[in-house]
Amino acid sequence: MKAINAIRMGGVEVLPLVEGGKGVAVSNGATCGGWASGGGVGTFSAVNADSYGPEGEVIRQVYYGKTRRDRHEELVAYGIAGGIAQAREAHERAGGRGRIHANILWEMGGAERVIRGVLDGAKGLIHGITCGAGMPYRLSEIAREHAVHYYPIVSSARAFGALWKRSYHKAKEWLGGVVYEDPWLAGGHNGLSNSEDPTRPEDPYPRVLKLRQQMRELGLGDVPIIMAGGVWWLEEWEDWIDNPELGPVAFQFGTRPLLTRESPIPDAWKQRLLTLKPGDVLLQRFSPTGFYSSAVRNDFIRELEARNERQVAYTAEPVGDHTAEFGVGPRKRKVWLTPHDLERVRGFEAQGFVEAMRTPDNTLIFVTPEKQTEIVKDQVDCMGCLSACRFSNWSQHGPDYDTGKKADPRSFCIQKTLQDIAHVGTTEDNLMFAGHNAYRFASDPFYSNGFIPTAKQLVERILTGR
């Protein structure tokens, strides 16, 4: 195994080991600071981050506004306060070692306002911003204004090229690195393009090499590429280390820091990770963002799969094969189905799925009365946690704060389920993000006999290559 030597990233020498930022309240100041104390780059999530009361208790994000717009303002305020709190904790725990990065999602609600507020309130404590989930054109501008380095997350050379041409070339000196996130293996939201097949994973090496070749043409040959998604033991990536063809490379670990002592996720979640098997993580497209995402296929995902399977197309008038009349809702408003689909609907109703809900695609899904009540309540309670949400039809950019489309009952409230699983909820009834290698917890001897390391111990273990 080759030695893992420090590389220059963000203007300093650090170990080429990066903690991946993980969603709502999961990558926090404790895990970030612990990772950085080992000499690597720790990352806390600035997405709806937790803040704390006088006794150190988590302040749950309860919303009181009567309108979505009012609740959105509460969400932004929670996000700024939480991000500042996590930055301070990370700084204290790091003890001056490593680097501290904040991770944001470009398509999260109020992204620019939140990250600017966090950087202003935690001045000097944050060294870099990592950002993906969309095309964050303004990331370089924000980084330059606050004198921190920026690390865009991309899944192709083409995506980086578009960002560079649009704006990044204006702030070249603040580009600390480029995160290549494998869209087939990484946990959370993934950057698959419409031309890529979600069922046919591609080898990351030629994709990263193409990114490096492009970066060299732009004068960025010394800027590190951070490989994210599918990394577990570094000895499996030995050919990437000190490879002159690839140039400076670092490795990002998102899933493995879930199972550390500092990790704030509930013990039930940690224990569930130790039982996963190959194939238990599913790449699916139920997210209200519209992106693919990778999560454990639990009861929550299975219910979404079943909900989407109980779906039929309808027309407003009898057209073609749509000749079977059907009444929707309490007033039994008429739509037309094919006779075959009407037969299917009668089968759904016999199983208790008696409520028909319209989708933006002129289809109906069938759910129980209890599930319909839950879906409608979640849609009404929306607080605008995304810039645009297909589940609730919220949009922070629209004149009426909506997308102009019907709310889509085939999706779910992502803020609700991620807050729930991170704090008090079950691992079966909530969205449980994970990378596709999460099954390796069960067979990795490092975790034998139920051993859970500190974040610093995990960094030390990763440095051995095994």
C-alpha positions as CSV (number, residue, x, y, z in Angstrom):
1,M,0.0,0.0,0.0
2,K,1.4,3.4,-1.0
3,A,1.8,6.0,1.8
4,I,-0.9,8.5,2.0
5,N,0.8,11.9,1.9
6,A,-0.6,15.4,2.5
7,I,-1.6,17.4,-0.5
8,R,-2.1,21.1,-0.9
9,M,-5.8,22.0,-0.8
10,G,-7.3,25.4,-0.1
11,G,-3.9,26.9,0.3
12,V,-2.6,24.5,3.0
13,E,-1.2,21.0,3.4
14,V,-3.8,18.5,4.6
15,L,-4.3,14.8,4.4
16,P,-6.3,13.9,1.3
17,L,-9.2,12.5,3.3
18,V,-12.4,14.5,3.2
19,E,-15.6,13.9,5.3
20,G,-18.6,14.1,3.0
21,G,-21.4,16.4,4.1
22,K,-24.7,14.6,4.9
23,G,-28.0,16.4,4.9
24,V,-30.2,17.5,7.7
25,A,-28.5,17.4,11.2
26,V,-26.3,14.4,10.3
27,S,-22.9,15.8,9.5
28,N,-22.5,18.2,12.4
29,G,-19.8,20.1,14.2
30,A,-18.9,17.1,16.3
31,T,-18.2,14.8,13.4
32,C,-16.6,17.6,11.4
33,G,-14.3,18.7,14.2
34,G,-13.4,15.1,15.1
35,W,-12.5,14.3,11.5
36,A,-10.4,17.5,11.1
37,S,-8.6,16.7,14.4
38,G,-7.1,13.7,12.5
39,G,-5.6,16.1,10.0
40,G,-8.2,15.7,7.2
41,V,-11.0,17.9,6.0
42,G,-14.1,17.8,8.2
43,T,-17.4,18.9,6.7
44,F,-20.6,19.9,8.6
45,S,-23.9,20.2,6.9
46,A,-25.4,23.7,6.7
47,V,-28.7,22.3,5.5
48,N,-31.3,22.9,8.2
49,A,-28.5,22.4,10.8
50,D,-29.3,22.0,14.5
51,S,-28.8,24.8,17.0
52,Y,-28.8,24.3,20.8
53,G,-30.5,25.7,23.9
54,P,-28.8,26.8,27.1
55,E,-28.4,23.2,28.4
56,G,-27.0,22.0,25.1
57,E,-30.4,20.5,24.0
58,V,-31.3,20.4,20.3
59,I,-33.8,23.1,19.4
60,R,-36.3,21.3,17.2
61,Q,-37.4,23.2,14.2
62,V,-41.1,24.0,14.8
63,Y,-42.8,26.4,12.5
64,Y,-45.5,28.9,13.5
65,G,-46.0,31.0,10.4
66,K,-49.5,30.9,8.9
67,T,-48.2,31.1,5.3
68,R,-45.5,29.2,3.4
69,R,-43.6,32.4,3.0
70,D,-43.7,33.1,6.7
71,R,-42.5,29.6,7.5
72,H,-39.8,29.9,4.8
73,E,-38.4,32.9,6.7
74,E,-38.4,30.8,9.9
75,L,-36.5,28.1,8.0
76,V,-33.8,30.5,6.8
77,A,-33.4,31.8,10.4
78,Y,-33.1,28.3,11.8
79,G,-30.5,27.4,9.0
80,I,-28.3,30.4,9.8
81,A,-28.4,29.9,13.6
82,G,-27.7,26.2,13.2
83,G,-24.9,26.6,10.7
84,I,-23.1,29.1,13.0
85,A,-23.5,26.7,16.0
86,Q,-22.0,23.8,14.1
87,A,-19.1,25.9,12.8
88,R,-18.2,26.9,16.3
89,E,-18.3,23.3,17.6
90,A,-16.3,22.0,14.7
91,H,-13.7,24.7,15.3
92,E,-13.4,23.9,19.0
93,R,-13.1,20.1,18.4
94,A,-10.6,20.4,15.6
95,G,-8.1,22.0,17.9
96,G,-6.4,23.9,15.0
97,R,-5.8,20.7,12.9
98,G,-7.2,19.9,9.5
99,R,-9.8,22.1,7.7
100,I,-13.4,22.9,8.3
101,H,-15.8,22.9,5.4
102,A,-19.5,23.7,5.3
103,N,-21.7,21.8,2.9
104,I,-24.8,23.3,1.3
105,L,-27.2,22.2,-1.4
106,W,-27.7,24.7,-4.1
107,E,-31.4,23.8,-4.5
108,M,-32.2,24.0,-0.8
109,G,-34.5,26.8,0.2
110,G,-32.8,30.1,0.8
111,A,-29.4,28.6,0.0
112,E,-27.6,31.9,-0.7
113,R,-29.1,33.6,2.3
114,V,-28.2,30.8,4.6
115,I,-24.6,30.3,3.6
116,R,-23.9,34.1,3.6
117,G,-25.5,34.3,7.0
118,V,-23.4,31.4,8.3
119,L,-20.1,32.8,6.8
120,D,-20.8,36.2,8.3
121,G,-21.7,34.8,11.7
122,A,-18.8,32.3,11.9
123,K,-16.2,34.5,10.3
124,G,-12.7,32.9,10.3
125,L,-14.0,29.4,11.4
126,I,-14.9,28.0,8.0
127,H,-12.2,27.4,5.4
128,G,-14.3,26.1,2.5
129,I,-17.8,25.7,1.0
130,T,-18.8,22.4,-0.6
131,C,-21.9,22.7,-2.8
132,G,-23.8,20.4,-5.1
133,A,-27.4,19.5,-5.9
134,G,-27.9,21.7,-8.9
135,M,-25.6,24.1,-10.8
136,P,-24.2,26.6,-8.2
137,Y,-23.1,29.3,-10.5
138,R,-22.9,31.9,-7.7
139,L,-20.8,29.7,-5.4
140,S,-17.5,31.3,-6.6
141,E,-18.9,34.8,-6.0
142,I,-20.0,34.0,-2.5
143,A,-16.6,32.4,-1.7
144,R,-14.6,35.3,-3.1
145,E,-16.7,37.8,-1.1
146,H,-16.0,35.9,2.2
147,A,-12.4,34.9,1.4
148,V,-13.0,31.1,1.6
149,H,-12.3,28.4,-0.9
150,Y,-15.1,26.7,-2.8
151,Y,-15.5,23.1,-3.8
152,P,-18.3,22.4,-6.4
153,I,-19.7,18.9,-6.6
154,V,-20.1,17.6,-10.1
155,S,-20.7,14.3,-11.8
156,S,-19.1,15.0,-15.1
157,A,-16.5,17.2,-16.9
158,R,-19.3,18.7,-18.8
159,A,-21.0,20.1,-15.7
160,F,-17.8,21.6,-14.4
161,G,-17.1,23.1,-17.8
162,A,-20.5,24.9,-17.8
163,L,-19.8,26.2,-14.3
164,W,-16.3,27.4,-15.2
165,K,-17.5,29.2,-18.4
166,R,-20.5,30.8,-16.6
167,S,-18.7,32.2,-13.5
168,Y,-15.9,30.2,-11.9
169,H,-13.2,31.6,-14.2
170,K,-13.8,34.9,-12.5
171,A,-12.7,33.5,-9.1
172,K,-10.0,31.0,-10.1
173,E,-7.8,31.7,-7.1
174,W,-10.5,30.6,-4.6
175,L,-11.2,27.2,-6.3
176,G,-9.9,24.8,-3.6
177,G,-10.9,21.6,-5.4
178,V,-13.5,19.9,-7.5
179,V,-15.5,17.0,-6.0
180,Y,-16.3,14.3,-8.5
181,E,-19.4,12.5,-7.0
182,D,-20.1,9.1,-8.6
183,P,-23.8,9.3,-9.6
184,W,-24.3,5.6,-9.2
185,L,-22.5,4.9,-5.9
186,A,-22.7,8.0,-3.7
187,G,-25.4,8.4,-1.0
188,G,-28.0,11.1,-1.0
189,H,-28.9,13.0,-4.1
190,N,-27.0,12.1,-7.3
191,G,-26.2,14.0,-10.4
192,L,-27.3,11.6,-13.1
193,S,-28.0,13.3,-16.4
194,N,-30.9,12.5,-18.7
195,S,-28.4,10.7,-21.1
196,E,-27.1,8.4,-18.4
197,D,-28.7,5.0,-17.5
198,P,-29.3,4.6,-13.7
199,T,-29.1,0.8,-14.2
200,R,-25.7,0.9,-15.9
201,P,-22.9,2.2,-13.7
202,E,-19.8,3.6,-15.4
203,D,-16.2,3.2,-14.3
204,P,-15.3,6.4,-12.5
205,Y,-11.6,6.5,-13.7
206,P,-12.2,7.6,-17.3
207,R,-14.8,10.1,-16.2
208,V,-12.4,11.6,-13.6
209,L,-9.5,11.5,-16.2
210,K,-11.7,13.5,-18.6
211,L,-12.4,16.0,-15.8
212,R,-8.6,16.3,-15.1
213,Q,-7.8,16.8,-18.8
214,Q,-10.3,19.6,-19.0
215,M,-9.0,21.2,-15.8
216,R,-5.5,21.1,-17.2
217,E,-6.7,22.9,-20.3
218,L,-8.1,25.6,-18.0
219,G,-4.8,26.0,-16.1
220,L,-6.1,24.0,-13.1
221,G,-3.7,21.0,-13.2
222,D,-2.7,21.5,-9.5
223,V,-6.2,21.8,-8.2
224,P,-7.2,18.6,-6.4
225,I,-10.0,16.4,-7.6
226,I,-11.9,14.8,-4.7
227,M,-13.3,11.3,-5.5
228,A,-16.6,10.8,-3.8
229,G,-18.9,7.7,-3.9
230,G,-17.8,4.1,-3.5
231,V,-14.6,4.7,-1.6
232,W,-14.1,2.3,1.4
233,W,-10.6,0.9,1.7
234,L,-7.9,3.0,0.1
235,E,-5.9,-0.1,-0.9
236,E,-8.7,-0.6,-3.5
237,W,-7.8,2.8,-5.0
238,E,-4.0,2.5,-4.9
239,D,-3.8,3.1,-8.6
240,W,-5.3,6.5,-8.1
241,I,-2.7,7.6,-5.5
242,D,0.3,9.6,-6.8
243,N,-1.0,8.9,-10.3
244,P,0.6,11.5,-12.7
245,E,-2.3,11.0,-15.2
246,L,-4.9,12.1,-12.6
247,G,-2.8,14.6,-10.7
248,P,-3.6,15.5,-7.1
249,V,-6.5,13.4,-5.8
250,A,-8.2,13.3,-2.5
251,F,-10.9,10.8,-1.3
252,Q,-14.2,11.7,0.3
253,F,-16.0,9.4,2.8
254,G,-19.7,10.2,3.3
255,T,-21.2,6.9,4.6
256,R,-18.4,5.7,6.9
257,P,-18.6,8.7,9.3
258,L,-22.2,7.8,10.1
259,L,-20.8,5.0,12.3
260,T,-18.6,7.0,14.7
261,R,-19.0,8.0,18.3
262,E,-19.5,11.6,17.4
263,S,-22.1,10.9,14.8
264,P,-25.4,12.3,16.1
265,I,-27.7,9.8,14.4
266,P,-29.8,7.6,16.8
267,D,-28.3,4.3,17.9
268,A,-31.0,2.4,16.1
269,W,-29.7,3.9,12.8
270,K,-26.1,3.0,13.7
271,Q,-27.1,-0.6,14.4
272,R,-29.2,-0.8,11.2
273,L,-26.1,0.1,9.2
274,L,-24.3,-3.0,10.6
275,T,-27.1,-5.3,9.2
276,L,-27.2,-4.1,5.6
277,K,-26.6,-6.5,2.7
278,P,-25.6,-5.9,-0.9
279,G,-28.4,-4.4,-2.8
280,D,-30.2,-2.9,0.2
281,V,-29.4,0.7,-1.0
282,L,-31.7,1.8,-3.9
283,L,-31.1,4.5,-6.5
284,Q,-34.5,5.9,-6.9
285,R,-36.3,9.0,-8.2
286,F,-39.0,9.7,-5.5
287,S,-37.2,12.8,-4.2
288,P,-39.3,16.1,-4.4
289,T,-36.1,17.7,-5.9
290,G,-36.6,15.7,-9.1
291,F,-33.0,14.3,-8.7
292,Y,-32.1,10.7,-8.3
293,S,-31.1,9.8,-4.8
294,S,-29.7,6.7,-3.0
295,A,-31.3,5.5,0.2
296,V,-31.8,2.2,2.1
297,R,-34.8,0.3,0.7
298,N,-36.9,0.2,3.9
299,D,-40.6,0.4,4.5
300,F,-40.6,4.1,3.7
301,I,-39.2,3.4,0.2
302,R,-41.4,0.4,-0.4
303,E,-44.5,2.4,0.4
304,L,-43.5,5.0,-2.2
305,E,-42.8,2.2,-4.7
306,A,-46.3,0.7,-4.1
307,R,-47.9,4.1,-4.2
308,N,-46.5,4.8,-7.6
309,E,-47.5,1.4,-8.9
310,R,-51.1,2.1,-8.0
311,Q,-51.3,4.6,-10.8
312,V,-53.5,4.9,-13.9
313,A,-53.7,7.5,-16.6
314,Y,-56.9,9.5,-17.1
315,T,-58.5,12.0,-19.5
316,A,-60.9,14.8,-18.8
317,E,-63.1,13.7,-21.7
318,P,-63.7,10.2,-23.3
319,V,-60.8,9.9,-25.8
320,G,-59.6,6.9,-27.6
321,D,-59.4,3.9,-25.3
322,H,-60.4,6.1,-22.3
323,T,-64.1,5.2,-22.3
324,A,-64.7,4.0,-18.7
325,E,-66.2,6.7,-16.5
326,F,-64.8,7.1,-13.0
327,G,-65.6,9.6,-10.2
328,V,-62.8,11.3,-8.3
329,G,-63.0,12.9,-4.9
330,P,-66.0,13.6,-2.6
331,R,-67.9,15.2,-5.5
332,K,-67.1,12.3,-7.8
333,R,-65.9,14.6,-10.6
334,K,-65.9,12.6,-13.8
335,V,-62.7,11.4,-15.5
336,W,-62.2,8.6,-18.1
337,L,-60.0,5.5,-17.7
338,T,-59.4,2.6,-20.0
339,P,-61.6,-0.4,-19.1
340,H,-58.4,-2.3,-18.1
341,D,-57.4,0.4,-15.7
342,L,-60.8,0.7,-14.3
343,E,-60.6,-3.0,-13.4
344,R,-57.2,-2.4,-11.8
345,V,-58.8,0.5,-9.8
346,R,-61.5,-1.8,-8.5
347,G,-58.7,-4.1,-7.3
348,F,-57.0,-1.2,-5.5
349,E,-60.3,-0.2,-3.8
350,A,-60.9,-3.8,-2.6
351,Q,-57.5,-3.6,-0.8
352,G,-58.5,-0.4,1.0
353,F,-56.8,2.1,-1.4
354,V,-60.0,4.0,-2.0
355,E,-58.8,7.6,-2.3
356,A,-57.7,8.8,-5.8
357,M,-55.2,11.7,-5.9
358,R,-54.4,13.6,-9.1
359,T,-50.8,14.1,-10.2
360,P,-49.3,16.7,-12.6
361,D,-49.0,14.1,-15.3
362,N,-52.8,13.4,-15.7
363,T,-52.6,10.2,-13.7
364,L,-54.3,9.1,-10.5
365,I,-52.7,7.3,-7.6
366,F,-54.7,5.3,-5.1
367,V,-54.0,5.5,-1.3
368,T,-55.8,4.8,1.9
369,P,-57.8,7.6,3.6
370,E,-55.1,7.8,6.3
371,K,-52.3,8.2,3.8
372,Q,-54.2,10.8,1.8
373,T,-54.7,12.9,5.0
374,E,-51.0,12.6,5.8
375,I,-50.0,13.7,2.3
376,V,-52.3,16.7,2.2
377,K,-51.2,17.8,5.7
378,D,-47.6,17.6,4.7
379,Q,-48.2,19.6,1.5
380,V,-50.2,22.3,3.5
381,D,-47.4,22.5,6.2
382,C,-44.7,23.2,3.6
383,M,-42.0,25.6,4.8
384,G,-40.1,25.9,1.5
385,C,-37.0,23.8,2.4
386,L,-36.2,23.5,-1.3
387,S,-35.9,26.2,-3.9
388,A,-38.7,24.3,-5.8
389,C,-40.6,21.3,-4.6
390,R,-42.6,19.0,-6.8
391,F,-44.4,17.4,-3.7
392,S,-45.9,20.7,-2.4
393,N,-45.5,22.9,-5.6
394,W,-43.6,25.5,-3.5
395,S,-41.1,27.7,-5.4
396,Q,-39.1,30.5,-3.8
397,H,-38.7,32.1,-7.2
398,G,-42.2,32.2,-8.5
399,P,-44.4,35.3,-8.1
400,D,-46.9,33.4,-6.1
401,Y,-44.3,31.1,-4.5
402,D,-45.5,28.1,-6.4
403,T,-44.2,26.1,-9.4
404,G,-47.4,26.6,-11.4
405,K,-48.0,22.9,-11.4
406,K,-50.2,20.6,-9.3
407,A,-48.6,19.3,-6.1
408,D,-47.3,15.7,-6.8
409,P,-48.6,13.1,-4.3
410,R,-46.1,10.5,-5.6
411,S,-43.3,12.2,-3.7
412,F,-42.9,13.2,0.0
413,C,-41.9,16.0,2.4
414,I,-38.2,15.6,2.6
415,Q,-37.7,18.0,5.5
416,K,-40.1,16.2,7.7
417,T,-38.6,12.7,7.2
418,L,-35.0,13.8,7.4
419,Q,-35.6,15.8,10.6
420,D,-37.5,12.8,12.0
421,I,-34.9,10.1,11.3
422,A,-32.1,12.3,12.6
423,H,-33.7,12.9,15.9
424,V,-36.5,10.6,17.1
425,G,-37.9,8.6,14.2
426,T,-37.6,4.9,13.2
427,T,-35.3,3.7,10.5
428,E,-38.1,1.9,8.7
429,D,-40.6,4.7,8.4
430,N,-38.3,7.5,7.2
431,L,-35.9,8.3,4.4
432,M,-32.5,6.7,5.3
433,F,-29.8,8.0,3.0
434,A,-26.7,5.9,2.5
435,G,-24.0,5.1,-0.1
436,H,-24.2,1.9,-2.0
437,N,-21.2,0.4,-0.1
438,A,-23.0,0.7,3.2
439,Y,-23.4,-3.0,3.3
440,R,-19.6,-3.3,3.9
441,F,-20.1,-2.2,7.6
442,A,-21.3,-5.8,8.2
443,S,-18.2,-7.5,6.9
444,D,-15.4,-4.9,7.6
445,P,-13.3,-6.4,10.5
446,F,-12.8,-2.8,11.8
447,Y,-16.4,-2.9,13.2
448,S,-16.3,-6.4,14.6
449,N,-17.8,-7.0,18.0
450,G,-19.8,-3.9,17.6
451,F,-16.8,-1.5,17.7
452,I,-17.7,2.1,16.9
453,P,-14.6,4.4,16.4
454,T,-14.2,8.1,17.1
455,A,-14.0,10.2,13.9
456,K,-10.2,10.6,14.5
457,Q,-9.8,6.8,14.9
458,L,-11.6,6.3,11.6
459,V,-9.2,8.7,9.9
460,E,-6.3,6.9,11.3
461,R,-7.7,3.5,10.2
462,I,-8.4,4.8,6.7
463,L,-4.7,6.0,6.5
464,T,-3.6,2.3,6.8
465,G,-5.4,1.6,3.5
466,R,-7.5,-1.2,5.0
